[in-house]
Each structure stands twice: as C-alpha cells, then as structure tokens.
Amino acid sequence: MAPGKPKGGGGSRGDRPGGKGSGAESRDARRAANIKGGKAARDARRAEGGRKGNKPPESGAPDPRGDGWWGDQRGPDYWKARKAGKIPSPAAVARGEAEAPRRGRGGKPGGRPPKGGPAGRDDRGPRRDDRPRAEAPPLPRDMPLEGQLLYGRNAVHETLRADRRPVRAIWATAATAAAEDWLEGEDVRTAETDALTTLCGSPDHQGVVAAVDPYPYVELAELLAVPSPLIVALDEVQDPQNLGAIARTAECVGATGMIICRHRAAEVTPAAVKASAGATEHLPIVQARNLADALAEAKAADAWVYGAAGREEGAVPYTQPDYTGGMVLVMGAEGTGLRPRVAATCDALVALPLRGRLDSLNVGAASAALLYAILHQRDRVDNGT
C-alpha cells in the first residue's frame, strides 16, 4: 500500500483531480453546459423533424396541410367552416356574441350535435322509470284485508266462472271491456293501463284486474270422500309458476284436488292463479301443515301413494304401478326432490325414462307426463280395453 493513502481506497471526492469538489469546474458552469447541451439536442430533433415535413412552413409559404393547421391542429375543415362563417371565432365566443362550436363524434368541431337541445340538454322528456306512476283506482271498502287482486284475462274469467269466492270489483281498460264478451253484464270500472299496473303491481294484467276474497282452501277429508280420488301433492314446491302449471295440468286431467305445504312452499297467489290460467279457481286445494301426515291420512283411506323420483335406487318405471282406485301422486321440489320422510311414506317411487344428458325434468313437465300416463291407464280400465 502506498504511504499516505487512506485505508479504504482514497481520500474524499474533493481531493481527487477533476472531482466534484475539486474546484476545477464551478457548479454554475456545469449547469450552463448541461442546459446548453439539452437545447442543442432539442434543436437537433426539431431540425430532424423539419426534414420529415413536420415543421411549420416558412413565413409566406403555403401550408400543405391547410391554413392554420400547424397553429391549432384543428385541420383544414375547421378553417373552411370559419371562413364561410359557419363556426364563430374564439373572440366572438369570448365576447358572448356567439355560442361555442359544437363537437360531435371524436370531438371534431362542426360534427353531429349531441342528443337533446343545443346545450346538450335532453328535450325528449323524462325516462319511463322517472315518470310519475299513475294513480291506482281506490279499492272497494268491503274488500277483506287478506283479499287478492287477480290479474289476467283467463284468471279473472275463470274466477267468475268458478264462483268459489266473491268478486268485489273489476277494473278493465276500455278496449278490453269492449273486446271480452264475458265482461258483459259485470260491473266493470274503466281504468287506464298504467293505473292497472300500479293497482296490481304487474304489467302482465292484460287490461283487466279483479279484487277478490282470499283463496278458499279445503280440507283433505273433502278430497278423500270422493270415490277413487286422484290427488296431486307437492312437496315444498316454492315457485308459483310451477304451482300454477301443475294445477293447470291437474285440472285438465280431471284430478280431484291438490295438496300443498303450508310452510316453505308457494301459495295460491295472483301470480300462481295467472300461471294456471285460472285452473286454481276450479281445482280444490288443501294446505297441509305436515305433508307426511297428510299422506298417511290418505293411505288410511285406502289410497295408494306414489312419489316421483329421478334416478334414485329403488324407483320403478312409471308404467309398472297400478294407478286405478284412489291414489296420490307426490312431486318434489326443483333440485331437492322428495324429502326423506315424504319419500319413506310413499308406497312406491316411480321414474320417467331419462335417456339424455340431463338428470331430471322440470317439475311441471314431469307432472304433466305422469298425470297423463295415469289418466291413460285409468281410462283403459274404465273402458275395459
């Protein structure tokens, strides 16, 4: 190691020749050199761009891109419109003598104006969701608190035909009242379409709404008193659309009635009545507190109980059982099927053939297939064929 040299490789930076602290070059001089070098590089880039045709033309020379293009980048169309007086100058806009030029698609001046008025406001009126709702007609004073507002032509028509619950009032549009013959002789109150939508809470009223009493559920003993009853039971079916579809099929095949669960299941609501096309008004329906107990009661009355199953073990083909005499067909809910206790109460589980890739049918479609298979067998026995 050379004598006098500090340990670690040298002294301070100021001790090195030409170092930052050596005093060979002042700080201001270095800064001026850097600034000068930056300007030189920028001037070189501009000169290079000028050779490519990207610098403004010389004074007095024509601009190949159009007059004024280099100054504001608005293009020759803008300046042609300015020269023709179609677009006011910025000075006129600043003085308030003219409006600012509109910018259409892409922000180009003079383009298509925005929707609405000149200032961009919407003159088309409020949107449908923002419009005030029409006022609903008043309900009849004698309507019970648990009453229902049925809607739909078939639902209201079949309610009048069945005559199972009082109809307190009927509202209809003028067009519907004139087109439907079954409304003749009824005390129909005329109302607008929007008012009926507000009244029943659904736009699917088809121009007619009826205020009726609560649905009249029946007792299971009433169904079991019929000779050889055909009863459909639903195990916690929660969709009112499925309830209405099954009720419509059951009524069409001449079923004696239906059993539904009181808890965790769909009830006979206006939506279910409309989905059934009014079949619920003709079909007696039992609301059972416990479905397994209701099935045991049916078995005690000499009725056979068959539960619909998918691909569960122990299920027999739907064509194998004897459906004659009194019987109950039990349909499970979507996705869950029959509950274990309900399935254990059944005398047998029947299954429709599933030869595709899906594991099950919709409960409404499965009910229709099984009910018509049962009807076909019962008719053959009754006719001796």
C-alpha positions as CSV (number, residue, x, y, z in Angstrom):
1,M,0.0,0.0,0.0
2,A,1.4,3.4,-0.9
3,P,2.4,5.5,2.0
4,G,0.0,8.2,3.0
5,K,-3.0,6.7,1.2
6,P,-6.0,6.4,3.5
7,K,-7.4,3.0,4.2
8,G,-10.4,2.2,2.0
9,G,-9.2,3.3,-1.4
10,G,-8.6,7.0,-1.3
11,G,-9.5,10.3,0.2
12,S,-12.5,12.4,-0.2
13,R,-14.0,13.3,-3.6
14,G,-12.7,16.8,-3.2
15,D,-9.2,15.5,-3.1
16,R,-9.4,13.8,-6.5
17,P,-8.3,15.7,-9.6
18,G,-11.4,16.8,-11.5
19,G,-13.8,15.6,-8.9
20,K,-17.0,17.3,-7.9
21,G,-15.4,19.2,-5.2
22,S,-12.0,19.8,-6.8
23,G,-12.8,23.3,-7.9
24,A,-11.7,22.6,-11.5
25,E,-15.2,23.4,-12.7
26,S,-17.8,25.5,-10.9
27,R,-21.4,24.3,-10.3
28,D,-22.9,27.1,-12.4
29,A,-20.6,26.3,-15.3
30,R,-21.6,22.7,-15.3
31,R,-25.3,23.6,-15.1
32,A,-24.9,26.0,-18.0
33,A,-23.2,23.3,-20.0
34,N,-26.0,20.9,-19.4
35,I,-28.7,23.4,-20.3
36,K,-26.8,24.2,-23.5
37,G,-26.4,20.6,-24.4
38,G,-30.1,20.0,-23.8
39,K,-31.1,22.9,-26.1
40,A,-28.7,21.6,-28.7
41,A,-30.2,18.2,-28.6
42,R,-33.7,19.6,-28.8
43,D,-32.8,21.8,-31.8
44,A,-31.3,18.8,-33.5
45,R,-34.6,16.9,-33.0
46,R,-36.6,19.7,-34.4
47,A,-34.4,20.0,-37.4
48,E,-34.7,16.3,-38.0
49,G,-38.5,16.6,-37.7
50,G,-38.4,19.5,-40.2
51,R,-36.7,17.4,-42.7
52,K,-39.6,14.9,-42.4
53,G,-42.1,17.6,-43.1
54,N,-43.3,18.1,-39.6
55,K,-42.2,21.7,-39.0
56,P,-44.3,24.7,-39.8
57,P,-43.8,26.3,-43.2
58,E,-41.7,29.4,-43.7
59,S,-43.4,32.7,-43.4
60,G,-45.4,33.4,-46.5
61,A,-45.1,29.9,-47.8
62,P,-48.4,27.8,-48.3
63,D,-49.1,25.2,-45.7
64,P,-49.7,21.8,-47.5
65,R,-52.0,20.7,-44.7
66,G,-54.3,23.8,-44.9
67,D,-54.2,27.2,-43.5
68,G,-53.7,27.3,-39.8
69,W,-53.2,23.6,-39.4
70,W,-49.9,24.0,-37.5
71,G,-51.2,26.5,-35.1
72,D,-54.1,24.7,-33.5
73,Q,-54.2,21.2,-35.0
74,R,-57.9,21.6,-36.0
75,G,-57.5,20.7,-39.6
76,P,-58.5,22.4,-42.9
77,D,-62.2,21.6,-42.5
78,Y,-62.3,23.8,-39.4
79,W,-60.8,26.8,-41.1
80,K,-63.0,26.4,-44.2
81,A,-66.0,26.5,-41.9
82,R,-64.5,29.5,-40.1
83,K,-64.0,31.3,-43.4
84,A,-67.6,30.5,-44.5
85,G,-69.0,31.9,-41.2
86,K,-70.4,28.5,-40.1
87,I,-68.1,28.5,-37.0
88,P,-67.7,31.7,-34.9
89,S,-64.2,32.8,-33.9
90,P,-62.9,32.4,-30.4
91,A,-63.0,36.2,-30.0
92,A,-66.7,36.3,-30.8
93,V,-67.4,33.5,-28.4
94,A,-65.4,35.3,-25.7
95,R,-67.5,38.5,-26.2
96,G,-70.7,36.4,-25.9
97,E,-71.8,37.2,-29.5
98,A,-72.0,33.5,-30.5
99,E,-72.1,30.0,-29.0
100,A,-69.1,27.8,-28.9
101,P,-68.8,25.4,-31.8
102,R,-70.4,22.0,-31.2
103,R,-68.1,19.0,-31.1
104,G,-69.6,15.8,-32.5
105,R,-68.2,12.3,-32.5
106,G,-64.4,12.3,-31.9
107,G,-64.5,15.8,-30.6
108,K,-64.3,17.4,-34.1
109,P,-65.8,20.8,-34.4
110,G,-68.9,21.0,-36.5
111,G,-69.7,17.3,-36.1
112,R,-73.1,15.8,-35.2
113,P,-74.6,17.7,-32.3
114,P,-75.3,15.8,-29.1
115,K,-78.8,14.4,-28.4
116,G,-81.2,16.9,-26.9
117,G,-81.1,20.7,-27.2
118,P,-78.3,23.0,-28.4
119,A,-76.7,23.0,-25.0
120,G,-76.8,19.2,-24.6
121,R,-80.0,19.1,-22.5
122,D,-82.4,16.2,-23.2
123,D,-85.7,17.6,-24.7
124,R,-87.2,14.1,-25.2
125,G,-88.9,14.2,-21.8
126,P,-88.2,12.0,-18.7
127,R,-87.4,8.4,-19.0
128,R,-90.0,5.8,-18.3
129,D,-88.5,5.0,-14.9
130,D,-88.5,8.7,-14.0
131,R,-92.1,9.4,-14.9
132,P,-94.6,9.7,-12.1
133,R,-96.6,6.5,-11.6
134,A,-100.3,6.6,-12.5
135,E,-102.6,6.7,-9.5
136,A,-104.3,3.4,-8.8
137,P,-108.1,3.3,-8.5
138,P,-109.4,3.0,-5.0
139,L,-110.1,-0.4,-3.6
140,P,-113.7,-1.3,-2.6
141,R,-114.5,-0.7,1.0
142,D,-115.9,-4.2,1.7
143,M,-112.7,-5.9,0.4
144,P,-111.1,-8.1,3.2
145,L,-107.5,-7.3,4.3
146,E,-106.4,-10.8,3.1
147,G,-108.1,-10.3,-0.2
148,Q,-106.2,-10.5,-3.5
149,L,-106.0,-8.6,-6.7
150,L,-106.2,-11.1,-9.6
151,Y,-104.9,-10.0,-13.0
152,G,-105.0,-11.5,-16.4
153,R,-108.0,-12.3,-18.7
154,N,-108.1,-16.1,-18.0
155,A,-107.5,-15.7,-14.3
156,V,-110.4,-13.2,-13.9
157,H,-112.7,-15.1,-16.3
158,E,-112.3,-18.4,-14.6
159,T,-112.8,-16.8,-11.2
160,L,-116.1,-15.6,-12.4
161,R,-117.0,-18.9,-13.9
162,A,-116.0,-21.0,-10.8
163,D,-117.9,-18.6,-8.4
164,R,-115.9,-20.0,-5.4
165,R,-115.0,-16.6,-3.9
166,P,-116.7,-13.3,-4.1
167,V,-115.5,-10.7,-6.6
168,R,-115.6,-7.3,-5.1
169,A,-114.7,-5.2,-8.1
170,I,-113.5,-5.4,-11.7
171,W,-111.3,-2.9,-13.5
172,A,-110.6,-3.0,-17.2
173,T,-109.4,-0.8,-20.0
174,A,-111.9,0.5,-22.4
175,A,-110.5,-1.8,-25.2
176,T,-110.6,-4.9,-23.0
177,A,-114.1,-4.2,-21.8
178,A,-115.3,-3.9,-25.4
179,A,-113.4,-7.0,-26.7
180,E,-114.3,-9.5,-24.0
181,D,-117.8,-10.8,-24.1
182,W,-117.7,-12.4,-20.7
183,L,-117.4,-9.0,-19.1
184,E,-120.9,-8.1,-20.4
185,G,-123.3,-7.7,-17.5
186,E,-120.5,-7.2,-15.0
187,D,-120.0,-4.0,-13.1
188,V,-116.7,-3.1,-14.8
189,R,-114.9,0.1,-13.8
190,T,-112.9,1.7,-16.6
191,A,-109.2,2.4,-15.9
192,E,-106.1,3.2,-17.9
193,T,-103.3,0.7,-18.5
194,D,-100.8,2.4,-16.2
195,A,-103.4,2.7,-13.5
196,L,-104.0,-1.1,-13.6
197,T,-100.2,-1.7,-13.5
198,T,-100.0,0.4,-10.3
199,L,-103.0,-1.3,-8.9
200,C,-101.9,-5.0,-9.2
201,G,-98.1,-4.4,-9.2
202,S,-97.5,-6.2,-12.6
203,P,-97.6,-5.1,-16.2
204,D,-99.0,-8.5,-17.2
205,H,-102.6,-7.7,-16.3
206,Q,-103.7,-7.9,-20.0
207,G,-106.1,-5.0,-19.3
208,V,-108.2,-6.5,-16.5
209,V,-107.9,-6.7,-12.7
210,A,-110.3,-8.1,-10.1
211,A,-110.5,-7.6,-6.4
212,V,-111.5,-10.9,-4.8
213,D,-111.7,-12.5,-1.3
214,P,-108.9,-14.8,0.0
215,Y,-108.4,-18.2,-1.7
216,P,-110.8,-20.8,-0.2
217,Y,-108.6,-23.8,0.8
218,V,-110.4,-27.1,1.6
219,E,-109.8,-29.9,4.0
220,L,-108.2,-33.2,3.0
221,A,-111.2,-35.2,4.1
222,E,-113.2,-33.5,1.4
223,L,-111.0,-34.9,-1.3
224,L,-110.8,-38.4,0.2
225,A,-114.6,-38.5,0.3
226,V,-114.7,-38.7,-3.5
227,P,-114.7,-42.3,-4.9
228,S,-111.3,-43.3,-6.3
229,P,-109.8,-39.8,-6.0
230,L,-106.8,-38.7,-8.0
231,I,-104.8,-36.2,-5.9
232,V,-101.6,-34.4,-6.7
233,A,-99.3,-33.5,-3.7
234,L,-96.4,-31.0,-3.9
235,D,-93.5,-31.3,-1.5
236,E,-92.3,-27.8,-0.9
237,V,-92.6,-26.5,-4.4
238,Q,-91.7,-22.9,-4.0
239,D,-92.1,-21.4,-7.5
240,P,-95.7,-20.0,-8.1
241,Q,-95.2,-20.6,-11.8
242,N,-94.6,-24.3,-11.2
243,L,-97.6,-24.4,-8.9
244,G,-99.8,-22.8,-11.5
245,A,-98.5,-25.0,-14.3
246,I,-99.1,-28.2,-12.3
247,A,-102.6,-27.0,-11.2
248,R,-103.5,-26.4,-14.8
249,T,-102.4,-29.9,-15.8
250,A,-104.2,-31.5,-12.8
251,E,-107.4,-29.7,-13.6
252,C,-107.2,-30.7,-17.3
253,V,-106.8,-34.4,-16.5
254,G,-109.7,-34.2,-14.1
255,A,-107.8,-34.6,-10.8
256,T,-109.8,-34.5,-7.6
257,G,-107.6,-31.9,-6.0
258,M,-104.2,-30.9,-4.9
259,I,-102.2,-30.8,-1.6
260,I,-99.6,-28.2,-1.0
261,C,-97.4,-27.4,2.1
262,R,-98.3,-24.6,4.4
263,H,-94.7,-23.7,5.1
264,R,-91.7,-23.2,2.8
265,A,-93.9,-23.6,-0.3
266,A,-95.7,-21.4,-2.8
267,E,-99.3,-20.5,-2.0
268,V,-102.2,-19.7,-4.3
269,T,-101.2,-16.1,-5.1
270,P,-102.3,-13.9,-8.0
271,A,-99.2,-14.9,-9.9
272,A,-100.0,-18.6,-9.4
273,V,-103.6,-18.1,-10.5
274,K,-102.4,-16.3,-13.7
275,A,-99.8,-19.1,-14.3
276,S,-102.6,-21.7,-14.0
277,A,-104.8,-19.8,-16.4
278,G,-107.5,-19.8,-13.7
279,A,-107.3,-23.5,-13.0
280,T,-106.8,-23.0,-9.3
281,E,-110.3,-21.5,-9.1
282,H,-111.8,-24.8,-10.2
283,L,-109.3,-27.2,-8.5
284,P,-109.8,-27.8,-4.8
285,I,-106.5,-27.3,-3.0
286,V,-105.5,-28.4,0.5
287,Q,-102.9,-26.5,2.5
288,A,-101.4,-29.2,4.8
289,R,-99.4,-28.4,7.9
290,N,-97.4,-31.6,7.5
291,L,-97.3,-33.4,4.2
292,A,-96.1,-36.7,5.5
293,D,-99.0,-36.8,8.0
294,A,-101.4,-35.9,5.2
295,L,-100.1,-38.8,3.0
296,A,-100.5,-41.1,6.0
297,E,-104.1,-40.0,6.3
298,A,-104.7,-40.7,2.6
299,K,-103.2,-44.2,3.0
300,A,-105.5,-44.8,5.9
301,A,-108.4,-44.0,3.5
302,D,-107.2,-46.9,1.2
303,A,-105.4,-44.5,-1.3
304,W,-102.0,-45.6,-2.8
305,V,-99.2,-43.0,-2.7
306,Y,-96.6,-42.8,-5.4
307,G,-93.7,-40.5,-5.4
308,A,-92.0,-39.1,-8.4
309,A,-88.2,-39.9,-8.4
310,G,-85.3,-39.3,-10.8
311,R,-82.6,-41.9,-10.9
312,E,-82.8,-42.9,-7.3
313,E,-82.3,-46.5,-6.3
314,G,-85.5,-48.4,-5.8
315,A,-87.6,-46.4,-8.3
316,V,-89.6,-48.5,-10.7
317,P,-90.6,-47.5,-14.3
318,Y,-93.6,-45.2,-14.3
319,T,-95.6,-47.8,-16.4
320,Q,-95.3,-50.5,-13.8
321,P,-97.7,-49.5,-10.9
322,D,-101.4,-49.9,-10.9
323,Y,-102.9,-46.4,-10.8
324,T,-106.5,-47.4,-10.6
325,G,-108.6,-46.7,-7.5
326,G,-107.7,-43.9,-5.1
327,M,-104.2,-42.6,-5.3
328,V,-101.9,-39.7,-4.6
329,L,-99.0,-38.6,-6.9
330,V,-96.3,-36.7,-4.9
331,M,-94.0,-34.3,-6.8
332,G,-90.8,-33.0,-5.2
333,A,-89.3,-29.5,-5.4
334,E,-86.8,-28.4,-8.1
335,G,-83.3,-29.6,-7.3
336,T,-84.1,-31.3,-4.0
337,G,-86.8,-33.8,-4.9
338,L,-88.8,-35.5,-2.2
339,R,-87.7,-35.2,1.4
340,P,-86.7,-38.4,3.1
341,R,-89.7,-38.7,5.4
342,V,-92.1,-38.0,2.5
343,A,-90.3,-40.5,0.3
344,A,-90.5,-43.1,3.0
345,T,-94.2,-42.6,3.3
346,C,-94.8,-43.4,-0.3
347,D,-95.8,-46.9,-1.3
348,A,-93.5,-46.8,-4.3
349,L,-91.3,-44.4,-6.2
350,V,-91.8,-44.1,-9.9
351,A,-89.4,-42.7,-12.5
352,L,-89.7,-41.4,-16.0
353,P,-87.1,-42.6,-18.5
354,L,-84.2,-40.1,-18.9
355,R,-82.2,-41.0,-22.0
356,G,-80.4,-37.7,-22.5
357,R,-77.6,-36.0,-20.6
358,L,-79.7,-34.1,-18.0
359,D,-80.5,-35.7,-14.7
360,S,-84.1,-34.5,-14.3
361,L,-87.1,-32.8,-15.8
362,N,-88.8,-29.7,-14.7
363,V,-91.4,-30.5,-12.0
364,G,-94.1,-29.1,-14.2
365,A,-93.1,-31.2,-17.2
366,A,-92.7,-34.3,-15.1
367,S,-96.1,-33.8,-13.5
368,A,-97.7,-33.5,-16.9
369,A,-96.1,-36.7,-18.2
370,L,-97.0,-38.7,-15.2
371,L,-100.6,-37.4,-14.9
372,Y,-101.4,-38.2,-18.5
373,A,-99.8,-41.6,-18.1
374,I,-102.1,-42.2,-15.1
375,L,-105.1,-40.9,-17.0
376,H,-104.3,-43.2,-19.9
377,Q,-104.2,-46.2,-17.7
378,R,-107.4,-45.3,-15.7
379,D,-109.3,-44.6,-18.9
380,R,-108.3,-48.0,-20.3
381,V,-109.5,-49.7,-17.2
382,D,-112.8,-47.8,-17.1
383,N,-113.4,-48.6,-20.8
384,G,-112.4,-52.3,-20.4
385,T,-109.6,-52.0,-23.0
